[in-house]
Amino acid sequence: MFPGNNPLPLFGNALELGFDADDASHKLMDMWRKHGKQNFRLAVGSEDWVLLSEADDVGVILSHPTELGKPLERNVAMMPFFGNSVSTSEGERWPLMRKLMTPSFQYRTLEKRVQNSNAYCKHLFSILDEKLEVGDIDLYRYLRPYMFDLLCNSLMGVNFNLLDDPDHPYLQASRK
């Protein structure tokens, strides 16, 4: 049995989290501290959740072949945006996709990428600072090439510098 606040009938602990998504994460952290910075239980409506914070427990869940299924409703809603991707994959495809991606998210690998990520952020902010002096900014025009640059550098080690040319033919073609 995991520690946790007593839930209310029908609502569970949802009222404790409130209705502000930004504030809910702070409230979850407060609950985690209250329960000894360990795994704890939470009820949201009629669903019981266990929030895991211990690495060994997270590892057990992540390596379990069936415990990472995604609800059908979630996949149906995400499919138009992500297609048959890691976000929506299930069944036999999910472990294969996860196995291919796991090396990219190991601590040592991510640590190497922090400097590049910071450089891309600084470059984006310098461009936005220049444009802000002119007037309103179409943020998406700059976030898209920024994300392409960051992902291409992080995943493939290639610098496309699309942020310097938001009208690049590749960005134009990929909008369709």
Backbone as JSON Lines, residues from 0, in Angstrom:
{"i":0,"aa":"M","n":[0.85,-1.18,0.0],"ca":[0.0,0.0,0.0],"c":[0.89,1.24,0.0]}
{"i":1,"aa":"F","n":[0.53,2.19,-0.81],"ca":[1.3,3.42,-0.92],"c":[0.67,4.51,-0.06]}
{"i":2,"aa":"P","n":[1.49,5.42,0.49],"ca":[0.91,6.53,1.24],"c":[0.19,7.48,0.29]}
{"i":3,"aa":"G","n":[-0.74,8.23,0.83],"ca":[-1.45,9.21,0.02],"c":[-2.54,9.88,0.83]}
{"i":4,"aa":"N","n":[-3.02,11.01,0.36],"ca":[-4.12,11.71,1.03],"c":[-5.41,10.92,0.83]}
{"i":5,"aa":"N","n":[-6.32,11.02,1.8],"ca":[-7.6,10.33,1.68],"c":[-8.43,10.97,0.58]}
{"i":6,"aa":"P","n":[-8.92,10.14,-0.37],"ca":[-9.72,10.69,-1.46],"c":[-11.18,10.92,-1.06]}
{"i":7,"aa":"L","n":[-11.81,11.87,-1.7],"ca":[-13.24,12.12,-1.53],"c":[-14.02,11.22,-2.48]}
{"i":8,"aa":"P","n":[-15.25,10.81,-2.1],"ca":[-16.06,10.03,-3.04],"c":[-16.29,10.83,-4.33]}
{"i":9,"aa":"L","n":[-16.27,10.17,-5.43],"ca":[-16.48,10.71,-6.78],"c":[-15.34,11.59,-7.27]}
{"i":10,"aa":"F","n":[-14.79,12.45,-6.43],"ca":[-13.75,13.39,-6.86],"c":[-12.33,12.87,-6.64]}
{"i":11,"aa":"G","n":[-12.17,11.97,-5.7],"ca":[-10.83,11.53,-5.35],"c":[-10.05,12.68,-4.75]}
{"i":12,"aa":"N","n":[-8.83,12.88,-5.23],"ca":[-7.99,13.98,-4.77],"c":[-7.95,15.12,-5.79]}
{"i":13,"aa":"A","n":[-8.83,15.07,-6.78],"ca":[-8.8,16.06,-7.87],"c":[-8.96,17.49,-7.36]}
{"i":14,"aa":"L","n":[-9.78,17.69,-6.35],"ca":[-9.99,19.05,-5.85],"c":[-8.73,19.6,-5.19]}
{"i":15,"aa":"E","n":[-7.9,18.72,-4.65],"ca":[-6.63,19.16,-4.06],"c":[-5.69,19.7,-5.13]}
{"i":16,"aa":"L","n":[-5.78,19.1,-6.33],"ca":[-4.93,19.55,-7.43],"c":[-5.41,20.87,-8.02]}
{"i":17,"aa":"G","n":[-6.7,21.12,-7.93],"ca":[-7.26,22.36,-8.45],"c":[-7.49,22.28,-9.94]}
{"i":18,"aa":"F","n":[-7.78,23.43,-10.52],"ca":[-8.14,23.48,-11.93],"c":[-7.12,24.24,-12.77]}
{"i":19,"aa":"D","n":[-6.04,24.68,-12.17],"ca":[-4.99,25.39,-12.88],"c":[-3.86,24.41,-13.17]}
{"i":20,"aa":"A","n":[-3.66,24.09,-14.46],"ca":[-2.67,23.09,-14.84],"c":[-1.26,23.47,-14.39]}
{"i":21,"aa":"D","n":[-0.94,24.77,-14.46],"ca":[0.4,25.19,-14.05],"c":[0.61,24.98,-12.55]}
{"i":22,"aa":"D","n":[-0.42,25.23,-11.78],"ca":[-0.32,25.1,-10.33],"c":[-0.37,23.64,-9.88]}
{"i":23,"aa":"A","n":[-1.01,22.77,-10.67],"ca":[-1.16,21.36,-10.29],"c":[0.19,20.67,-10.11]}
{"i":24,"aa":"S","n":[1.17,20.99,-10.96],"ca":[2.48,20.35,-10.82],"c":[3.14,20.72,-9.5]}
{"i":25,"aa":"H","n":[2.95,21.97,-9.06],"ca":[3.5,22.39,-7.77],"c":[2.8,21.66,-6.63]}
{"i":26,"aa":"K","n":[1.5,21.48,-6.76],"ca":[0.75,20.77,-5.73],"c":[1.16,19.3,-5.67]}
{"i":27,"aa":"L","n":[1.42,18.7,-6.83],"ca":[1.9,17.31,-6.84],"c":[3.26,17.2,-6.14]}
{"i":28,"aa":"M","n":[4.13,18.16,-6.4],"ca":[5.44,18.15,-5.73],"c":[5.29,18.32,-4.23]}
{"i":29,"aa":"D","n":[4.35,19.16,-3.8],"ca":[4.09,19.32,-2.36],"c":[3.6,18.01,-1.75]}
{"i":30,"aa":"M","n":[2.71,17.29,-2.46],"ca":[2.22,16.0,-1.97],"c":[3.37,15.01,-1.86]}
{"i":31,"aa":"W","n":[4.24,15.02,-2.87],"ca":[5.38,14.1,-2.87],"c":[6.28,14.37,-1.66]}
{"i":32,"aa":"R","n":[6.53,15.64,-1.37],"ca":[7.33,15.99,-0.18],"c":[6.62,15.57,1.09]}
{"i":33,"aa":"K","n":[5.32,15.82,1.15],"ca":[4.52,15.47,2.33],"c":[4.59,13.97,2.63]}
{"i":34,"aa":"H","n":[4.66,13.16,1.59],"ca":[4.67,11.7,1.77],"c":[6.09,11.13,1.74]}
{"i":35,"aa":"G","n":[7.05,11.93,2.1],"ca":[8.42,11.44,2.29],"c":[9.24,11.29,1.03]}
{"i":36,"aa":"K","n":[8.91,12.02,-0.02],"ca":[9.65,11.97,-1.28],"c":[9.78,10.53,-1.79]}
{"i":37,"aa":"Q","n":[8.69,9.82,-1.73],"ca":[8.65,8.44,-2.22],"c":[7.41,8.26,-3.09]}
{"i":38,"aa":"N","n":[7.25,7.08,-3.65],"ca":[6.05,6.78,-4.43],"c":[4.83,7.06,-3.56]}
{"i":39,"aa":"F","n":[3.78,7.63,-4.18],"ca":[2.56,7.85,-3.4],"c":[1.34,7.66,-4.29]}
{"i":40,"aa":"R","n":[0.2,7.48,-3.65],"ca":[-1.05,7.2,-4.35],"c":[-1.88,8.46,-4.43]}
{"i":41,"aa":"L","n":[-2.69,8.5,-5.48],"ca":[-3.55,9.65,-5.72],"c":[-4.77,9.13,-6.48]}
{"i":42,"aa":"A","n":[-5.94,9.61,-6.14],"ca":[-7.15,9.24,-6.88],"c":[-7.65,10.47,-7.61]}
{"i":43,"aa":"V","n":[-7.9,10.31,-8.9],"ca":[-8.47,11.39,-9.7],"c":[-9.79,10.86,-10.24]}
{"i":44,"aa":"G","n":[-10.87,11.37,-9.7],"ca":[-12.18,10.82,-10.03],"c":[-12.23,9.38,-9.55]}
{"i":45,"aa":"S","n":[-12.58,8.48,-10.42],"ca":[-12.66,7.06,-10.03],"c":[-11.38,6.29,-10.35]}
{"i":46,"aa":"E","n":[-10.37,6.97,-10.89],"ca":[-9.12,6.29,-11.24],"c":[-8.1,6.44,-10.12]}
{"i":47,"aa":"D","n":[-7.47,5.33,-9.77],"ca":[-6.39,5.35,-8.78],"c":[-5.07,5.42,-9.52]}
{"i":48,"aa":"W","n":[-4.22,6.34,-9.12],"ca":[-2.91,6.51,-9.71],"c":[-1.85,6.25,-8.65]}
{"i":49,"aa":"V","n":[-0.69,5.78,-9.08],"ca":[0.48,5.71,-8.22],"c":[1.55,6.52,-8.93]}
{"i":50,"aa":"L","n":[2.02,7.56,-8.27],"ca":[3.06,8.39,-8.85],"c":[4.4,7.85,-8.39]}
{"i":51,"aa":"L","n":[5.19,7.41,-9.35],"ca":[6.46,6.77,-9.06],"c":[7.6,7.77,-9.12]}
{"i":52,"aa":"S","n":[8.48,7.69,-8.12],"ca":[9.65,8.56,-8.11],"c":[10.93,7.78,-7.84]}
{"i":53,"aa":"E","n":[10.79,6.52,-7.56],"ca":[11.97,5.7,-7.27],"c":[12.41,5.0,-8.55]}
{"i":54,"aa":"A","n":[13.67,5.17,-8.9],"ca":[14.19,4.71,-10.19],"c":[13.95,3.22,-10.42]}
{"i":55,"aa":"D","n":[14.13,2.39,-9.42],"ca":[13.93,0.96,-9.6],"c":[12.49,0.63,-9.97]}
{"i":56,"aa":"D","n":[11.55,1.31,-9.34],"ca":[10.13,1.07,-9.64],"c":[9.78,1.54,-11.05]}
{"i":57,"aa":"V","n":[10.31,2.7,-11.45],"ca":[10.07,3.2,-12.8],"c":[10.65,2.21,-13.8]}
{"i":58,"aa":"G","n":[11.84,1.69,-13.52],"ca":[12.48,0.72,-14.4],"c":[11.65,-0.53,-14.59]}
{"i":59,"aa":"V","n":[11.04,-1.02,-13.51],"ca":[10.19,-2.22,-13.6],"c":[9.02,-1.96,-14.55]}
{"i":60,"aa":"I","n":[8.38,-0.82,-14.4],"ca":[7.23,-0.49,-15.25],"c":[7.67,-0.31,-16.7]}
{"i":61,"aa":"L","n":[8.74,0.43,-16.93],"ca":[9.18,0.7,-18.29],"c":[9.64,-0.55,-19.02]}
{"i":62,"aa":"S","n":[10.13,-1.54,-18.29],"ca":[10.61,-2.75,-18.95],"c":[9.53,-3.83,-19.04]}
{"i":63,"aa":"H","n":[8.37,-3.6,-18.46],"ca":[7.3,-4.58,-18.5],"c":[6.66,-4.57,-19.89]}
{"i":64,"aa":"P","n":[6.45,-5.74,-20.49],"ca":[5.97,-5.77,-21.87],"c":[4.54,-5.29,-22.09]}
{"i":65,"aa":"T","n":[3.68,-5.31,-21.05],"ca":[2.28,-4.95,-21.29],"c":[1.81,-3.74,-20.51]}
{"i":66,"aa":"E","n":[2.58,-3.21,-19.61],"ca":[2.1,-2.14,-18.74],"c":[2.19,-0.74,-19.33]}
{"i":67,"aa":"L","n":[2.62,-0.64,-20.56],"ca":[2.75,0.69,-21.14],"c":[1.75,0.93,-22.27]}
{"i":68,"aa":"G","n":[0.64,0.22,-22.25],"ca":[-0.38,0.42,-23.26],"c":[-0.98,1.82,-23.14]}
{"i":69,"aa":"K","n":[-1.37,2.36,-24.27],"ca":[-1.95,3.69,-24.28],"c":[-3.45,3.55,-24.53]}
{"i":70,"aa":"P","n":[-4.27,4.31,-23.84],"ca":[-5.71,4.21,-24.04],"c":[-6.1,4.48,-25.5]}
{"i":71,"aa":"L","n":[-7.05,3.74,-26.0],"ca":[-7.49,3.88,-27.38],"c":[-7.9,5.31,-27.7]}
{"i":72,"aa":"E","n":[-8.61,5.97,-26.78],"ca":[-9.07,7.34,-27.03],"c":[-7.9,8.28,-27.26]}
{"i":73,"aa":"R","n":[-6.83,8.09,-26.49],"ca":[-5.65,8.94,-26.62],"c":[-5.02,8.75,-27.99]}
{"i":74,"aa":"N","n":[-4.88,7.5,-28.41],"ca":[-4.26,7.24,-29.71],"c":[-5.1,7.78,-30.86]}
{"i":75,"aa":"V","n":[-6.42,7.62,-30.77],"ca":[-7.29,8.13,-31.83],"c":[-7.15,9.64,-31.94]}
{"i":76,"aa":"A","n":[-7.06,10.32,-30.81],"ca":[-6.92,11.78,-30.81],"c":[-5.56,12.22,-31.34]}
{"i":77,"aa":"M","n":[-4.51,11.45,-31.08],"ca":[-3.16,11.86,-31.47],"c":[-2.79,11.43,-32.88]}
{"i":78,"aa":"M","n":[-3.46,10.43,-33.43],"ca":[-3.09,9.88,-34.73],"c":[-3.05,10.93,-35.84]}
{"i":79,"aa":"P","n":[-4.02,11.88,-35.94],"ca":[-3.93,12.87,-37.02],"c":[-2.7,13.76,-36.93]}
{"i":80,"aa":"F","n":[-2.18,13.96,-35.72],"ca":[-1.02,14.84,-35.55],"c":[0.3,14.1,-35.7]}
{"i":81,"aa":"F","n":[0.38,12.87,-35.17],"ca":[1.65,12.16,-35.12],"c":[1.71,10.93,-36.02]}
{"i":82,"aa":"G","n":[0.59,10.54,-36.63],"ca":[0.59,9.35,-37.47],"c":[0.97,8.13,-36.65]}
{"i":83,"aa":"N","n":[1.58,7.17,-37.3],"ca":[2.01,5.94,-36.62],"c":[3.43,6.14,-36.1]}
{"i":84,"aa":"S","n":[3.53,6.9,-35.02],"ca":[4.84,7.28,-34.48],"c":[5.06,6.65,-33.1]}
{"i":85,"aa":"V","n":[6.14,7.04,-32.47],"ca":[6.44,6.56,-31.12],"c":[5.31,6.92,-30.17]}
{"i":86,"aa":"S","n":[4.73,8.1,-30.35],"ca":[3.66,8.56,-29.47],"c":[2.42,7.69,-29.54]}
{"i":87,"aa":"T","n":[2.19,7.06,-30.69],"ca":[0.95,6.3,-30.86],"c":[1.18,4.81,-31.03]}
{"i":88,"aa":"S","n":[2.43,4.37,-31.09],"ca":[2.69,2.96,-31.35],"c":[2.28,2.09,-30.17]}
{"i":89,"aa":"E","n":[1.85,0.88,-30.5],"ca":[1.41,-0.07,-29.49],"c":[1.88,-1.46,-29.89]}
{"i":90,"aa":"G","n":[1.54,-2.44,-29.05],"ca":[1.81,-3.83,-29.37],"c":[3.28,-4.1,-29.59]}
{"i":91,"aa":"E","n":[3.58,-4.88,-30.63],"ca":[4.96,-5.29,-30.9],"c":[5.82,-4.11,-31.37]}
{"i":92,"aa":"R","n":[5.21,-3.12,-31.97],"ca":[5.96,-1.96,-32.49],"c":[6.53,-1.1,-31.37]}
{"i":93,"aa":"W","n":[5.8,-0.96,-30.26],"ca":[6.24,-0.1,-29.16],"c":[7.6,-0.5,-28.6]}
{"i":94,"aa":"P","n":[7.85,-1.78,-28.21],"ca":[9.18,-2.11,-27.67],"c":[10.3,-1.88,-28.68]}
{"i":95,"aa":"L","n":[10.02,-2.12,-29.97],"ca":[11.04,-1.9,-31.0],"c":[11.39,-0.42,-31.09]}
{"i":96,"aa":"M","n":[10.36,0.44,-31.13],"ca":[10.6,1.87,-31.2],"c":[11.34,2.36,-29.96]}
{"i":97,"aa":"R","n":[10.92,1.87,-28.8],"ca":[11.56,2.29,-27.55],"c":[13.03,1.85,-27.52]}
{"i":98,"aa":"K","n":[13.29,0.63,-28.01],"ca":[14.66,0.13,-28.02],"c":[15.55,0.99,-28.93]}
{"i":99,"aa":"L","n":[15.0,1.42,-30.05],"ca":[15.77,2.27,-30.97],"c":[16.06,3.64,-30.36]}
{"i":100,"aa":"M","n":[15.11,4.15,-29.58],"ca":[15.26,5.5,-29.03],"c":[16.02,5.57,-27.71]}
{"i":101,"aa":"T","n":[16.05,4.49,-26.96],"ca":[16.62,4.51,-25.61],"c":[18.03,5.1,-25.55]}
{"i":102,"aa":"P","n":[18.95,4.74,-26.44],"ca":[20.29,5.32,-26.35],"c":[20.31,6.84,-26.43]}
{"i":103,"aa":"S","n":[19.36,7.43,-27.14],"ca":[19.31,8.88,-27.28],"c":[18.96,9.58,-25.98]}
{"i":104,"aa":"F","n":[18.34,8.87,-25.04],"ca":[17.87,9.49,-23.81],"c":[18.66,9.07,-22.58]}
{"i":105,"aa":"Q","n":[19.8,8.42,-22.78],"ca":[20.64,8.09,-21.63],"c":[21.32,9.36,-21.13]}
{"i":106,"aa":"Y","n":[21.56,9.41,-19.84],"ca":[22.06,10.63,-19.21],"c":[23.33,11.15,-19.88]}
{"i":107,"aa":"R","n":[24.28,10.28,-20.13],"ca":[25.55,10.73,-20.73],"c":[25.33,11.34,-22.11]}
{"i":108,"aa":"T","n":[24.43,10.74,-22.87],"ca":[24.13,11.26,-24.2],"c":[23.46,12.62,-24.11]}
{"i":109,"aa":"L","n":[22.51,12.75,-23.22],"ca":[21.81,14.02,-23.06],"c":[22.73,15.1,-22.53]}
{"i":110,"aa":"E","n":[23.63,14.72,-21.64],"ca":[24.56,15.69,-21.06],"c":[25.42,16.33,-22.16]}
{"i":111,"aa":"K","n":[25.81,15.54,-23.15],"ca":[26.61,16.06,-24.26],"c":[25.81,17.06,-25.1]}
{"i":112,"aa":"R","n":[24.51,16.88,-25.15],"ca":[23.67,17.71,-26.0],"c":[23.27,19.04,-25.36]}
{"i":113,"aa":"V","n":[23.49,19.19,-24.08],"ca":[23.04,20.4,-23.37],"c":[23.7,21.66,-23.95]}
{"i":114,"aa":"Q","n":[24.98,21.6,-24.22],"ca":[25.66,22.79,-24.76],"c":[25.07,23.19,-26.11]}
{"i":115,"aa":"N","n":[24.81,22.2,-26.97],"ca":[24.21,22.51,-28.27],"c":[22.81,23.09,-28.09]}
{"i":116,"aa":"S","n":[22.03,22.5,-27.19],"ca":[20.67,22.99,-26.94],"c":[20.71,24.43,-26.44]}
{"i":117,"aa":"N","n":[21.63,24.72,-25.55],"ca":[21.76,26.08,-25.03],"c":[22.14,27.05,-26.14]}
{"i":118,"aa":"A","n":[23.02,26.64,-27.02],"ca":[23.44,27.51,-28.13],"c":[22.25,27.81,-29.05]}
{"i":119,"aa":"Y","n":[21.45,26.79,-29.35],"ca":[20.28,27.01,-30.2],"c":[19.27,27.93,-29.51]}
{"i":120,"aa":"C","n":[19.09,27.76,-28.2],"ca":[18.18,28.64,-27.45],"c":[18.66,30.09,-27.49]}
{"i":121,"aa":"K","n":[19.94,30.3,-27.26],"ca":[20.48,31.66,-27.29],"c":[20.29,32.29,-28.67]}
{"i":122,"aa":"H","n":[20.51,31.48,-29.71],"ca":[20.33,31.98,-31.08],"c":[18.87,32.35,-31.32]}
{"i":123,"aa":"L","n":[17.94,31.5,-30.89],"ca":[16.51,31.8,-31.04],"c":[16.15,33.08,-30.31]}
{"i":124,"aa":"F","n":[16.62,33.22,-29.07],"ca":[16.29,34.41,-28.29],"c":[16.88,35.67,-28.9]}
{"i":125,"aa":"S","n":[18.08,35.57,-29.47],"ca":[18.66,36.76,-30.1],"c":[17.83,37.19,-31.31]}
{"i":126,"aa":"I","n":[17.34,36.22,-32.09],"ca":[16.49,36.55,-33.24],"c":[15.17,37.16,-32.76]}
{"i":127,"aa":"L","n":[14.57,36.55,-31.72],"ca":[13.31,37.07,-31.21],"c":[13.46,38.46,-30.62]}
{"i":128,"aa":"D","n":[14.58,38.71,-29.96],"ca":[14.83,40.04,-29.41],"c":[14.88,41.09,-30.52]}
{"i":129,"aa":"E","n":[15.55,40.75,-31.63],"ca":[15.63,41.68,-32.77],"c":[14.23,41.95,-33.34]}
{"i":130,"aa":"K","n":[13.46,40.89,-33.53],"ca":[12.13,41.01,-34.13],"c":[11.14,41.71,-33.21]}
{"i":131,"aa":"L","n":[11.33,41.56,-31.9],"ca":[10.43,42.17,-30.93],"c":[10.47,43.69,-31.01]}
{"i":132,"aa":"E","n":[11.64,44.23,-31.33],"ca":[11.78,45.68,-31.46],"c":[10.98,46.22,-32.63]}
{"i":133,"aa":"V","n":[10.74,45.37,-33.64],"ca":[10.0,45.78,-34.83],"c":[8.49,45.78,-34.57]}
{"i":134,"aa":"G","n":[8.0,44.82,-33.78],"ca":[6.56,44.73,-33.51],"c":[6.16,43.3,-33.16]}
{"i":135,"aa":"D","n":[4.93,42.92,-33.51],"ca":[4.42,41.59,-33.23],"c":[5.22,40.53,-33.99]}
{"i":136,"aa":"I","n":[5.29,39.35,-33.39],"ca":[6.09,38.26,-33.95],"c":[5.19,37.05,-34.18]}
{"i":137,"aa":"D","n":[5.35,36.41,-35.34],"ca":[4.73,35.11,-35.57],"c":[5.69,34.08,-35.0]}
{"i":138,"aa":"L","n":[5.47,33.71,-33.76],"ca":[6.39,32.85,-33.03],"c":[6.6,31.51,-33.72]}
{"i":139,"aa":"Y","n":[5.53,30.97,-34.3],"ca":[5.62,29.67,-34.97],"c":[6.63,29.71,-36.12]}
{"i":140,"aa":"R","n":[6.74,30.86,-36.78],"ca":[7.69,31.02,-37.89],"c":[9.12,30.72,-37.44]}
{"i":141,"aa":"Y","n":[9.43,30.99,-36.18],"ca":[10.79,30.78,-35.67],"c":[10.93,29.52,-34.83]}
{"i":142,"aa":"L","n":[9.84,29.11,-34.19],"ca":[9.91,27.89,-33.38],"c":[10.07,26.64,-34.24]}
{"i":143,"aa":"R","n":[9.43,26.62,-35.4],"ca":[9.52,25.46,-36.28],"c":[10.96,25.21,-36.73]}
{"i":144,"aa":"P","n":[11.64,26.2,-37.32],"ca":[13.03,25.94,-37.71],"c":[13.94,25.68,-36.51]}
{"i":145,"aa":"Y","n":[13.63,26.31,-35.39],"ca":[14.41,26.06,-34.17],"c":[14.32,24.58,-33.79]}
{"i":146,"aa":"M","n":[13.09,24.03,-33.79],"ca":[12.91,22.63,-33.43],"c":[13.58,21.71,-34.44]}
{"i":147,"aa":"F","n":[13.47,22.02,-35.74],"ca":[14.15,21.22,-36.75],"c":[15.65,21.22,-36.5]}
{"i":148,"aa":"D","n":[16.22,22.41,-36.28],"ca":[17.66,22.5,-36.03],"c":[18.07,21.7,-34.8]}
{"i":149,"aa":"L","n":[17.32,21.86,-33.73],"ca":[17.64,21.17,-32.48],"c":[17.54,19.66,-32.65]}
{"i":150,"aa":"L","n":[16.48,19.18,-33.28],"ca":[16.31,17.74,-33.47],"c":[17.35,17.17,-34.42]}
{"i":151,"aa":"C","n":[17.62,17.84,-35.52],"ca":[18.62,17.34,-36.46],"c":[20.0,17.27,-35.81]}
{"i":152,"aa":"N","n":[20.32,18.26,-35.0],"ca":[21.61,18.25,-34.33],"c":[21.65,17.16,-33.26]}
{"i":153,"aa":"S","n":[20.59,17.06,-32.47],"ca":[20.57,16.1,-31.36],"c":[20.51,14.66,-31.84]}
{"i":154,"aa":"L","n":[19.69,14.4,-32.84],"ca":[19.47,13.02,-33.27],"c":[20.46,12.55,-34.34]}
{"i":155,"aa":"M","n":[20.91,13.49,-35.2],"ca":[21.77,13.08,-36.3],"c":[23.14,13.75,-36.31]}
{"i":156,"aa":"G","n":[23.33,14.75,-35.44],"ca":[24.6,15.45,-35.41],"c":[24.82,16.35,-36.61]}
{"i":157,"aa":"V","n":[23.73,16.79,-37.25],"ca":[23.81,17.61,-38.46],"c":[23.3,19.01,-38.14]}
{"i":158,"aa":"N","n":[24.02,20.03,-38.61],"ca":[23.6,21.42,-38.42],"c":[23.03,21.95,-39.73]}
{"i":159,"aa":"F","n":[21.71,22.15,-39.76],"ca":[21.07,22.69,-40.96],"c":[20.95,24.21,-40.91]}
{"i":160,"aa":"N","n":[20.97,24.79,-39.72],"ca":[20.84,26.24,-39.54],"c":[19.6,26.81,-40.23]}
{"i":161,"aa":"L","n":[18.49,26.11,-40.1],"ca":[17.23,26.57,-40.69],"c":[16.69,27.8,-39.98]}
{"i":162,"aa":"L","n":[17.09,28.0,-38.74],"ca":[16.63,29.16,-38.0],"c":[17.12,30.45,-38.65]}
{"i":163,"aa":"D","n":[18.25,30.38,-39.35],"ca":[18.76,31.56,-40.05],"c":[17.99,31.83,-41.34]}
{"i":164,"aa":"D","n":[17.19,30.87,-41.78],"ca":[16.42,31.03,-43.02],"c":[15.03,30.4,-42.84]}
{"i":165,"aa":"P","n":[14.12,31.1,-42.14],"ca":[12.8,30.53,-41.89],"c":[11.97,30.32,-43.16]}
{"i":166,"aa":"D","n":[12.44,30.85,-44.3],"ca":[11.75,30.63,-45.58],"c":[12.44,29.56,-46.42]}
{"i":167,"aa":"H","n":[13.28,28.76,-45.8],"ca":[14.01,27.7,-46.5],"c":[13.01,26.78,-47.22]}
{"i":168,"aa":"P","n":[13.35,26.34,-48.43],"ca":[12.44,25.47,-49.2],"c":[11.99,24.21,-48.43]}
{"i":169,"aa":"Y","n":[12.87,23.66,-47.62],"ca":[12.47,22.47,-46.85],"c":[11.34,22.8,-45.89]}
{"i":170,"aa":"L","n":[11.44,23.92,-45.21],"ca":[10.38,24.32,-44.28],"c":[9.09,24.62,-45.03]}
{"i":171,"aa":"Q","n":[9.2,25.23,-46.19],"ca":[8.01,25.51,-46.99],"c":[7.33,24.21,-47.43]}
{"i":172,"aa":"A","n":[8.13,23.25,-47.9],"ca":[7.59,21.99,-48.38],"c":[6.98,21.15,-47.25]}
{"i":173,"aa":"S","n":[7.56,21.22,-46.07],"ca":[7.07,20.37,-44.98],"c":[5.82,20.94,-44.3]}
{"i":174,"aa":"R","n":[5.4,22.13,-44.68],"ca":[4.17,22.71,-44.12],"c":[2.94,22.05,-44.7]}
{"i":175,"aa":"K","n":[3.07,21.44,-45.84],"ca":[1.9,20.89,-46.55],"c":[1.55,19.52,-46.06]}
